[in-house]
C-alpha cells in the first residue's frame, strides 16, 4: 500500500467524513484527518506542521484534533491542541492509538480511523460540549499531501 489513493476507497473516505460529522455534532471541537504517502521528517514533527498548515491551531478553544497518516511509512500520529490536551488523561492519545492499531493490524484501516475519531469525539463532547453559537470552524474533508 504505497499510494495515498490506495489507502482508502472513496466510500471509506465518505464514512470517515461522516464519523467526523457525528463526532463533532455534540462538541465545539474540530477533528481533521490528513493522509500522505511518506514524510522525510520525524512523523510527529510533520504532523505538527500539518496541524498548523490546516489552521487547526486557530480554533477558538484550542480543541482541534488531527489524525495524521504517512501510509508508505506505516506511521500515524494523533495531535491534540492545548485545550484538549490539558483536559484528557495523560494516556488518552496512546490508548486511542492502541485501539486504532489493533484494527490496522487486521487490515481494517477505515474502521480503525472511525473508532479513533469517535473516541476523540467523546472526549471533546465531555470537555467542550456543543452550544447554540458553535460554528464548524474547519472542514470535515480528508486532506491529502
Secondary structure, DSSP 8 states (H G I E B T S, - for coil): --SHHHHS-HHHHHHHHHHHHHHHTTBS-EEEEEEES--SS-HHHHHHHHHHHTTGGG-TTS-EEEEEEETTTTEEEEEE-HHHHTTS-TTHHHHHHHHHHHHHHTT-HHHHHHHHHHHHHHHHHHHSB--TT----S--S-EE-
